[in-house]
Amino acid sequence: MSRRTSSPETRPGLDFTPVNAALGAAGLAALVVGYWLLAQGSITLAPLLLVLGYVVLLPMAIIL
């Protein structure tokens, strides 16, 4: 039997840049403040911050 020597596959990695860190931190901060405001009874700003964190900031931190 012959043994095949295969070269290691090169996969494009995710580059973690300061932009990713800033967007991730902003997303996390938006979630924390949003849940805190939700616990305080806010019915307008809390959902906006939660949507901003979950739908905009955290995905952008992963994509960019």
Distance bins in CASP14 RR format, pairs under 12 A and 6 or more apart:
PFRMAT RR
TARGET T0000
AUTHOR 0000-0000-0000
RMODE 2
METHOD distances of the structure
MODEL  1
14 20 0 0 0 0 1 0 0 0 0 0 0
14 61 0 0 0 0 0 1 0 0 0 0 0
14 62 1 0 0 1 0 0 0 0 0 0 0
14 63 0 0 0 0 1 0 0 0 0 0 0
14 64 0 0 0 0 0 1 0 0 0 0 0
15 21 0 0 0 0 0 1 0 0 0 0 0
15 62 0 0 0 0 0 1 0 0 0 0 0
15 63 0 0 0 0 0 1 0 0 0 0 0
15 64 0 0 0 0 1 0 0 0 0 0 0
16 22 0 0 0 0 0 1 0 0 0 0 0
16 23 0 0 0 0 0 1 0 0 0 0 0
16 24 0 0 0 0 0 1 0 0 0 0 0
16 61 0 0 0 0 1 0 0 0 0 0 0
16 62 0 0 0 0 0 1 0 0 0 0 0
16 64 0 0 0 0 0 1 0 0 0 0 0
17 23 0 0 0 0 1 0 0 0 0 0 0
17 24 0 0 0 0 0 1 0 0 0 0 0
17 61 0 0 0 0 0 1 0 0 0 0 0
17 62 0 0 0 0 0 1 0 0 0 0 0
17 63 0 0 0 0 0 1 0 0 0 0 0
17 64 1 0 0 1 0 0 0 0 0 0 0
18 24 0 0 0 0 0 1 0 0 0 0 0
18 25 0 0 0 0 0 1 0 0 0 0 0
18 61 0 0 0 0 0 1 0 0 0 0 0
18 64 0 0 0 0 0 1 0 0 0 0 0
19 25 0 0 0 0 0 1 0 0 0 0 0
19 26 0 0 0 0 0 1 0 0 0 0 0
19 57 0 0 0 0 0 1 0 0 0 0 0
19 60 0 0 0 0 1 0 0 0 0 0 0
19 61 0 0 0 0 1 0 0 0 0 0 0
19 62 0 0 0 0 0 1 0 0 0 0 0
19 63 0 0 0 0 0 1 0 0 0 0 0
19 64 1 0 1 0 0 0 0 0 0 0 0
20 26 0 0 0 0 0 1 0 0 0 0 0
20 27 0 0 0 0 0 1 0 0 0 0 0
20 57 0 0 0 0 0 1 0 0 0 0 0
20 58 0 0 0 0 0 1 0 0 0 0 0
20 59 0 0 0 0 0 1 0 0 0 0 0
20 60 0 0 0 0 1 0 0 0 0 0 0
20 61 1 0 1 0 0 0 0 0 0 0 0
20 62 1 0 0 1 0 0 0 0 0 0 0
20 63 0 0 0 0 1 0 0 0 0 0 0
20 64 1 0 0 1 0 0 0 0 0 0 0
21 27 0 0 0 0 0 1 0 0 0 0 0
21 28 0 0 0 0 0 1 0 0 0 0 0
21 57 0 0 0 0 0 1 0 0 0 0 0
21 61 1 0 0 1 0 0 0 0 0 0 0
21 62 0 0 0 0 0 1 0 0 0 0 0
21 64 0 0 0 0 0 1 0 0 0 0 0
22 28 0 0 0 0 0 1 0 0 0 0 0
22 29 0 0 0 0 0 1 0 0 0 0 0
22 57 0 0 0 0 1 0 0 0 0 0 0
22 60 0 0 0 0 0 1 0 0 0 0 0
22 61 0 0 0 0 1 0 0 0 0 0 0
22 64 0 0 0 0 1 0 0 0 0 0 0
23 29 0 0 0 0 0 1 0 0 0 0 0
23 30 0 0 0 0 0 1 0 0 0 0 0
23 52 0 0 0 0 0 1 0 0 0 0 0
23 53 0 0 0 0 1 0 0 0 0 0 0
23 56 0 0 0 0 1 0 0 0 0 0 0
23 57 1 0 1 0 0 0 0 0 0 0 0
23 58 1 0 0 1 0 0 0 0 0 0 0
23 59 0 0 0 0 1 0 0 0 0 0 0
23 60 1 0 1 0 0 0 0 0 0 0 0
23 61 1 1 0 0 0 0 0 0 0 0 0
23 62 0 0 0 0 1 0 0 0 0 0 0
23 63 0 0 0 0 1 0 0 0 0 0 0
23 64 1 0 0 1 0 0 0 0 0 0 0
24 30 0 0 0 0 1 0 0 0 0 0 0
24 31 0 0 0 0 1 0 0 0 0 0 0
24 32 0 0 0 0 0 1 0 0 0 0 0
24 53 0 0 0 0 1 0 0 0 0 0 0
24 54 0 0 0 0 0 1 0 0 0 0 0
24 56 0 0 0 0 0 1 0 0 0 0 0
24 57 1 0 0 1 0 0 0 0 0 0 0
24 58 1 0 0 1 0 0 0 0 0 0 0
24 59 0 0 0 0 0 1 0 0 0 0 0
24 60 0 0 0 0 1 0 0 0 0 0 0
24 61 1 1 0 0 0 0 0 0 0 0 0
24 62 0 0 0 0 1 0 0 0 0 0 0
24 63 0 0 0 0 0 1 0 0 0 0 0
24 64 0 0 0 0 0 1 0 0 0 0 0
25 31 0 0 0 0 0 1 0 0 0 0 0
25 32 0 0 0 0 0 1 0 0 0 0 0
25 53 0 0 0 0 0 1 0 0 0 0 0
25 57 0 0 0 0 1 0 0 0 0 0 0
25 58 0 0 0 0 0 1 0 0 0 0 0
25 61 0 0 0 0 1 0 0 0 0 0 0
26 32 0 0 0 0 0 1 0 0 0 0 0
26 33 0 0 0 0 0 1 0 0 0 0 0
26 49 0 0 0 0 0 1 0 0 0 0 0
26 52 0 0 0 0 1 0 0 0 0 0 0
26 53 1 0 0 1 0 0 0 0 0 0 0
26 56 0 0 0 0 1 0 0 0 0 0 0
26 57 1 0 1 0 0 0 0 0 0 0 0
26 58 0 0 0 0 1 0 0 0 0 0 0
26 60 0 0 0 0 1 0 0 0 0 0 0
26 61 0 0 0 0 1 0 0 0 0 0 0
27 33 0 0 0 0 1 0 0 0 0 0 0
27 34 0 0 0 0 0 1 0 0 0 0 0
27 35 0 0 0 0 0 1 0 0 0 0 0
27 49 0 0 0 0 1 0 0 0 0 0 0
27 50 0 0 0 0 0 1 0 0 0 0 0
27 51 0 0 0 0 0 1 0 0 0 0 0
27 52 1 0 0 1 0 0 0 0 0 0 0
27 53 1 0 1 0 0 0 0 0 0 0 0
27 54 0 0 0 0 1 0 0 0 0 0 0
27 55 0 0 0 0 0 1 0 0 0 0 0
27 56 0 0 0 0 1 0 0 0 0 0 0
27 57 1 1 0 0 0 0 0 0 0 0 0
27 58 1 0 1 0 0 0 0 0 0 0 0
27 59 0 0 0 0 1 0 0 0 0 0 0
27 60 0 0 0 0 1 0 0 0 0 0 0
27 61 1 0 0 1 0 0 0 0 0 0 0
27 62 0 0 0 0 0 1 0 0 0 0 0
28 34 0 0 0 0 0 1 0 0 0 0 0
28 35 0 0 0 0 0 1 0 0 0 0 0
28 49 0 0 0 0 0 1 0 0 0 0 0
28 50 0 0 0 0 0 1 0 0 0 0 0
28 52 0 0 0 0 0 1 0 0 0 0 0
28 53 0 0 0 0 1 0 0 0 0 0 0
28 54 0 0 0 0 0 1 0 0 0 0 0
28 57 0 0 0 0 1 0 0 0 0 0 0
28 58 1 0 0 1 0 0 0 0 0 0 0
28 61 0 0 0 0 1 0 0 0 0 0 0
29 35 0 0 0 0 0 1 0 0 0 0 0
29 36 0 0 0 0 0 1 0 0 0 0 0
29 49 0 0 0 0 1 0 0 0 0 0 0
29 50 0 0 0 0 0 1 0 0 0 0 0
29 52 0 0 0 0 0 1 0 0 0 0 0
29 53 0 0 0 0 1 0 0 0 0 0 0
29 57 0 0 0 0 1 0 0 0 0 0 0
29 58 0 0 0 0 0 1 0 0 0 0 0
29 61 0 0 0 0 0 1 0 0 0 0 0
30 36 0 0 0 0 0 1 0 0 0 0 0
30 37 0 0 0 0 0 1 0 0 0 0 0
30 45 0 0 0 0 0 1 0 0 0 0 0
30 46 0 0 0 0 0 1 0 0 0 0 0
30 47 0 0 0 0 0 1 0 0 0 0 0
30 48 0 0 0 0 1 0 0 0 0 0 0
30 49 1 0 1 0 0 0 0 0 0 0 0
30 50 1 0 0 1 0 0 0 0 0 0 0
30 51 0 0 0 0 1 0 0 0 0 0 0
30 52 1 0 1 0 0 0 0 0 0 0 0
30 53 1 0 1 0 0 0 0 0 0 0 0
30 54 0 0 0 0 1 0 0 0 0 0 0
30 55 0 0 0 0 0 1 0 0 0 0 0
30 56 0 0 0 0 1 0 0 0 0 0 0
30 57 1 0 1 0 0 0 0 0 0 0 0
30 58 0 0 0 0 1 0 0 0 0 0 0
30 60 0 0 0 0 0 1 0 0 0 0 0
30 61 0 0 0 0 0 1 0 0 0 0 0
31 37 0 0 0 0 0 1 0 0 0 0 0
31 38 0 0 0 0 0 1 0 0 0 0 0
31 46 0 0 0 0 0 1 0 0 0 0 0
31 47 0 0 0 0 0 1 0 0 0 0 0
31 49 1 0 0 1 0 0 0 0 0 0 0
31 50 1 0 0 1 0 0 0 0 0 0 0
31 51 0 0 0 0 0 1 0 0 0 0 0
31 52 0 0 0 0 1 0 0 0 0 0 0
31 53 1 0 1 0 0 0 0 0 0 0 0
31 54 1 0 0 1 0 0 0 0 0 0 0
31 55 0 0 0 0 0 1 0 0 0 0 0
31 56 0 0 0 0 0 1 0 0 0 0 0
31 57 0 0 0 0 1 0 0 0 0 0 0
31 58 0 0 0 0 1 0 0 0 0 0 0
31 61 0 0 0 0 0 1 0 0 0 0 0
32 38 0 0 0 0 0 1 0 0 0 0 0
32 39 0 0 0 0 0 1 0 0 0 0 0
32 46 0 0 0 0 0 1 0 0 0 0 0
32 49 0 0 0 0 1 0 0 0 0 0 0
32 50 0 0 0 0 0 1 0 0 0 0 0
32 53 0 0 0 0 0 1 0 0 0 0 0
33 39 0 0 0 0 0 1 0 0 0 0 0
33 40 0 0 0 0 0 1 0 0 0 0 0
33 42 0 0 0 0 1 0 0 0 0 0 0
33 45 0 0 0 0 1 0 0 0 0 0 0
33 46 0 0 0 0 1 0 0 0 0 0 0
33 48 0 0 0 0 0 1 0 0 0 0 0
33 49 1 0 1 0 0 0 0 0 0 0 0
33 50 0 0 0 0 1 0 0 0 0 0 0
33 52 0 0 0 0 0 1 0 0 0 0 0
33 53 0 0 0 0 1 0 0 0 0 0 0
33 57 0 0 0 0 0 1 0 0 0 0 0
34 40 0 0 0 0 1 0 0 0 0 0 0
34 41 0 0 0 0 0 1 0 0 0 0 0
34 42 1 0 0 1 0 0 0 0 0 0 0
34 43 0 0 0 0 0 1 0 0 0 0 0
34 44 0 0 0 0 0 1 0 0 0 0 0
34 45 1 0 0 1 0 0 0 0 0 0 0
34 46 1 0 1 0 0 0 0 0 0 0 0
34 47 0 0 0 0 1 0 0 0 0 0 0
34 48 0 0 0 0 1 0 0 0 0 0 0
34 49 1 1 0 0 0 0 0 0 0 0 0
34 50 1 0 1 0 0 0 0 0 0 0 0
34 51 0 0 0 0 1 0 0 0 0 0 0
34 52 0 0 0 0 1 0 0 0 0 0 0
34 53 0 0 0 0 1 0 0 0 0 0 0
34 54 0 0 0 0 0 1 0 0 0 0 0
35 41 0 0 0 0 0 1 0 0 0 0 0
35 42 0 0 0 0 0 1 0 0 0 0 0
35 45 0 0 0 0 0 1 0 0 0 0 0
35 46 1 0 0 1 0 0 0 0 0 0 0
35 47 0 0 0 0 0 1 0 0 0 0 0
35 49 0 0 0 0 1 0 0 0 0 0 0
35 50 1 0 0 1 0 0 0 0 0 0 0
35 53 0 0 0 0 0 1 0 0 0 0 0
35 54 0 0 0 0 0 1 0 0 0 0 0
36 42 0 0 0 0 1 0 0 0 0 0 0
36 45 0 0 0 0 0 1 0 0 0 0 0
36 46 0 0 0 0 1 0 0 0 0 0 0
36 49 0 0 0 0 1 0 0 0 0 0 0
36 50 0 0 0 0 0 1 0 0 0 0 0
37 43 0 0 0 0 1 0 0 0 0 0 0
37 44 0 0 0 0 1 0 0 0 0 0 0
37 45 1 0 1 0 0 0 0 0 0 0 0
37 46 1 1 0 0 0 0 0 0 0 0 0
37 47 0 0 0 0 1 0 0 0 0 0 0
37 48 0 0 0 0 1 0 0 0 0 0 0
37 49 1 0 0 1 0 0 0 0 0 0 0
37 50 0 0 0 0 1 0 0 0 0 0 0
38 44 0 0 0 0 0 1 0 0 0 0 0
38 45 0 0 0 0 1 0 0 0 0 0 0
38 46 1 1 0 0 0 0 0 0 0 0 0
38 47 1 0 0 1 0 0 0 0 0 0 0
38 48 0 0 0 0 0 1 0 0 0 0 0
38 49 0 0 0 0 1 0 0 0 0 0 0
38 50 1 0 0 1 0 0 0 0 0 0 0
38 51 0 0 0 0 0 1 0 0 0 0 0
39 46 0 0 0 0 1 0 0 0 0 0 0
39 50 0 0 0 0 0 1 0 0 0 0 0
40 46 1 0 0 1 0 0 0 0 0 0 0
41 47 0 0 0 0 0 1 0 0 0 0 0
42 48 0 0 0 0 1 0 0 0 0 0 0
42 49 0 0 0 0 1 0 0 0 0 0 0
42 50 0 0 0 0 0 1 0 0 0 0 0
43 50 0 0 0 0 0 1 0 0 0 0 0
44 50 0 0 0 0 0 1 0 0 0 0 0
44 51 0 0 0 0 0 1 0 0 0 0 0
45 51 0 0 0 0 0 1 0 0 0 0 0
45 52 0 0 0 0 0 1 0 0 0 0 0
46 52 0 0 0 0 0 1 0 0 0 0 0
46 53 0 0 0 0 0 1 0 0 0 0 0
47 53 0 0 0 0 0 1 0 0 0 0 0
47 54 0 0 0 0 0 1 0 0 0 0 0
47 55 0 0 0 0 0 1 0 0 0 0 0
48 54 0 0 0 0 0 1 0 0 0 0 0
48 55 0 0 0 0 0 1 0 0 0 0 0
48 56 0 0 0 0 0 1 0 0 0 0 0
49 55 0 0 0 0 0 1 0 0 0 0 0
49 56 0 0 0 0 0 1 0 0 0 0 0
49 57 0 0 0 0 1 0 0 0 0 0 0
50 56 0 0 0 0 0 1 0 0 0 0 0
50 57 0 0 0 0 0 1 0 0 0 0 0
50 58 0 0 0 0 0 1 0 0 0 0 0
51 57 0 0 0 0 1 0 0 0 0 0 0
51 58 0 0 0 0 0 1 0 0 0 0 0
51 59 0 0 0 0 0 1 0 0 0 0 0
52 58 0 0 0 0 1 0 0 0 0 0 0
52 59 0 0 0 0 0 1 0 0 0 0 0
52 60 0 0 0 0 0 1 0 0 0 0 0
53 59 0 0 0 0 1 0 0 0 0 0 0
53 60 0 0 0 0 1 0 0 0 0 0 0
53 61 0 0 0 0 1 0 0 0 0 0 0
54 60 0 0 0 0 0 1 0 0 0 0 0
54 61 0 0 0 0 0 1 0 0 0 0 0
54 62 0 0 0 0 0 1 0 0 0 0 0
56 62 0 0 0 0 0 1 0 0 0 0 0
56 63 0 0 0 0 0 1 0 0 0 0 0
56 64 0 0 0 0 0 1 0 0 0 0 0
57 63 0 0 0 0 0 1 0 0 0 0 0
57 64 0 0 0 0 0 1 0 0 0 0 0
58 64 0 0 0 0 0 1 0 0 0 0 0
END
